[in-house]
Amino acid sequence: MAETLWTHSIIAHLKRYNVRFLSYVPDSIIERILKLAREDPFFDLLPLAREEEGIGVVTGQYVGGQRGAVLLPTSGIGNAINALASLALPYQIPLPMFIGCRGELGEFNPSQVPMGQALRPILDSLRIPRFELTHPEEVDVIIDGALKLAFALESPVAILMSTQLAGWKDEK
C-alpha cells in the first residue's frame, strides 16, 4: 500500500506542476512511477539511450514553453555531468531529476557502490539542490517543495528515491 501512495503522489505533483514530459533511462525504482505515467494520457514518455540526452530534451521543452523531468538511475548522473554543468545550470533550466538510488543500504551489487557514494558529492559540487525520499509520509512535502524550487529557481533539482522508500532490488 505504501508503494501505491508514494508513486501516486509523485504522479499527482507532476500533473499539478504541469510536468507532462518524462524522459527516462530504465531503472527498477523509476519503473514504478513510469507504470502509472503510461496509464495516464496526460504524460508523454521518452526513453533515452543515455542520461545526458534527457538534459537536452528537457532544455528544448522548456525553451519551447513546456515542462519536463528526467528519471534516471544513480549511475546516470555520471553520464549527465557535462550536460548539467554546461547547459542546464548556466542557462537556468528548471530540471527536476528523479534519481533511483543504488549502491546504498541493502545493495547486493558491489559495482553500484562507488557511484552511490559519489552521487551526493557530485550534486553538491554542482550546487544542485537535492532532496531524499526515504519514507512514504514525507513524499508529498518533498516533491511539492522540490518542484516549486526547480521552477522558482530555474535550476536543476535532484529528488533521490532511496531503497528505504522503494524496497530492495531483488538479487538476480
C-alpha positions as CSV (number, residue, x, y, z in Angstrom):
1,M,0.0,0.0,0.0
2,A,2.8,2.4,0.8
3,E,4.3,2.0,-2.7
4,T,1.0,2.9,-4.2
5,L,0.8,6.0,-2.1
6,W,4.3,7.4,-2.9
7,T,4.1,6.7,-6.6
8,H,0.6,8.1,-6.9
9,S,1.8,11.2,-5.0
10,I,4.7,11.8,-7.4
11,I,2.4,11.5,-10.4
12,A,-0.2,13.9,-8.8
13,H,2.5,16.5,-8.2
14,L,4.0,16.2,-11.7
15,K,0.5,16.9,-13.0
16,R,-0.1,19.8,-10.6
17,Y,3.1,21.4,-11.8
18,N,2.2,20.7,-15.5
19,V,5.3,18.5,-16.0
20,R,4.0,16.5,-19.0
21,F,7.2,15.1,-20.5
22,L,9.1,12.4,-18.8
23,S,12.4,11.4,-20.3
24,Y,14.0,8.3,-18.7
25,V,16.6,5.7,-18.6
26,P,15.1,2.5,-17.2
27,D,15.6,1.6,-13.6
28,S,13.7,-0.6,-11.2
29,I,12.6,2.3,-8.9
30,I,11.8,4.6,-11.8
31,E,9.7,1.9,-13.4
32,R,7.2,2.1,-10.6
33,I,6.5,5.8,-11.5
34,L,6.6,5.1,-15.2
35,K,4.0,2.4,-14.9
36,L,1.5,4.9,-13.6
37,A,2.5,7.6,-16.1
38,R,2.0,5.1,-19.0
39,E,-1.6,4.7,-17.9
40,D,-2.3,8.4,-17.8
41,P,-2.9,10.3,-21.2
42,F,-1.5,13.5,-19.5
43,F,2.0,12.3,-19.9
44,D,4.4,11.8,-22.8
45,L,7.2,9.4,-22.1
46,L,10.5,9.4,-24.0
47,P,13.0,6.5,-23.4
48,L,16.6,7.6,-23.6
49,A,19.8,5.8,-24.7
50,R,21.9,7.9,-22.3
51,E,21.1,10.2,-19.4
52,E,22.6,13.4,-20.8
53,E,20.2,13.2,-23.7
54,G,17.4,13.9,-21.2
55,I,19.1,17.2,-20.1
56,G,19.0,18.4,-23.8
57,V,15.4,17.2,-24.2
58,V,14.1,18.9,-21.1
59,T,16.0,22.1,-22.1
60,G,14.4,22.1,-25.5
61,Q,11.0,21.5,-23.9
62,Y,11.5,24.4,-21.5
63,V,12.6,26.8,-24.3
64,G,9.5,25.7,-26.2
65,G,7.3,26.6,-23.2
66,Q,6.8,23.1,-21.8
67,R,7.9,21.4,-18.7
68,G,9.7,18.1,-18.5
69,A,11.6,15.9,-16.0
70,V,14.3,13.3,-16.2
71,L,14.1,10.0,-14.4
72,L,17.4,8.2,-14.2
73,P,19.4,5.7,-12.1
74,T,22.3,6.8,-9.8
75,S,24.9,5.8,-12.3
76,G,23.3,8.1,-14.9
77,I,24.4,11.2,-13.1
78,G,28.0,10.4,-14.1
79,N,26.9,10.4,-17.7
80,A,25.0,13.7,-17.3
81,I,27.6,15.8,-15.6
82,N,28.7,17.8,-18.6
83,A,25.2,18.4,-19.9
84,L,24.2,19.7,-16.4
85,A,27.3,21.9,-16.0
86,S,27.4,23.3,-19.5
87,L,23.7,23.5,-20.4
88,A,21.1,23.3,-17.6
89,L,22.9,25.2,-14.9
90,P,24.3,28.2,-16.9
91,Y,21.1,28.6,-18.9
92,Q,18.9,28.3,-15.8
93,I,16.8,25.4,-16.9
94,P,14.3,24.1,-14.4
95,L,15.0,20.4,-14.4
96,P,13.5,18.0,-11.9
97,M,15.6,14.9,-11.8
98,F,14.1,11.8,-10.2
99,I,17.1,9.5,-9.3
100,G,16.6,5.9,-8.3
101,C,19.4,5.3,-5.8
102,R,21.6,2.3,-5.9
103,G,24.8,1.4,-4.1
104,E,23.5,2.2,-0.6
105,L,21.6,0.4,2.2
106,G,20.8,-3.2,1.1
107,E,22.8,-3.1,-2.1
108,F,23.9,-6.6,-3.4
109,N,25.9,-5.5,-6.4
110,P,29.3,-4.0,-5.4
111,S,29.7,-2.3,-8.8
112,Q,26.9,0.0,-7.8
113,V,28.6,1.3,-4.6
114,P,31.2,3.7,-6.0
115,M,28.6,5.8,-7.9
116,G,26.2,5.5,-5.0
117,Q,28.9,7.1,-2.7
118,A,29.8,9.8,-5.3
119,L,26.2,10.9,-6.1
120,R,25.7,13.4,-3.3
121,P,29.2,15.0,-3.6
122,I,28.7,15.4,-7.4
123,L,25.4,17.1,-6.9
124,D,26.8,19.3,-4.1
125,S,29.8,20.3,-6.2
126,L,27.4,21.4,-9.0
127,R,25.3,23.2,-6.4
128,I,22.2,21.2,-7.4
129,P,19.8,21.1,-4.5
130,R,19.0,17.5,-3.5
131,F,16.2,16.1,-1.5
132,E,15.9,12.5,-0.3
133,L,12.8,10.4,-0.2
134,T,13.1,7.7,2.4
135,H,9.6,7.4,3.9
136,P,6.3,7.4,2.2
137,E,4.8,10.0,4.6
138,E,7.4,12.6,3.5
139,V,6.8,12.3,-0.3
140,D,4.1,14.9,-0.6
141,V,6.0,17.7,1.1
142,I,9.4,16.9,-0.5
143,I,8.0,16.5,-4.1
144,D,5.9,19.7,-3.8
145,G,8.8,21.7,-2.4
146,A,11.4,20.3,-4.9
147,L,9.2,21.1,-7.9
148,K,8.3,24.5,-6.6
149,L,12.0,25.2,-6.1
150,A,13.1,24.0,-9.5
151,F,10.7,26.3,-11.3
152,A,11.2,29.3,-9.0
153,L,15.0,29.0,-9.0
154,E,15.0,27.9,-12.7
155,S,17.6,25.3,-11.9
156,P,18.0,21.5,-11.8
157,V,16.8,19.9,-8.6
158,A,17.6,16.2,-7.6
159,I,15.0,14.0,-5.9
160,L,16.8,10.9,-4.6
161,M,14.5,7.9,-4.2
162,S,16.0,5.6,-1.7
163,T,15.7,1.8,-1.3
164,Q,14.2,2.6,2.1
165,L,11.3,4.1,0.2
166,A,11.1,1.8,-2.8
167,G,12.3,-1.5,-1.3
168,W,15.3,-3.6,-2.2
169,K,16.1,-4.6,-5.7
170,D,15.9,-8.4,-5.9
171,E,19.3,-10.1,-6.4
172,K,19.4,-11.9,-9.7
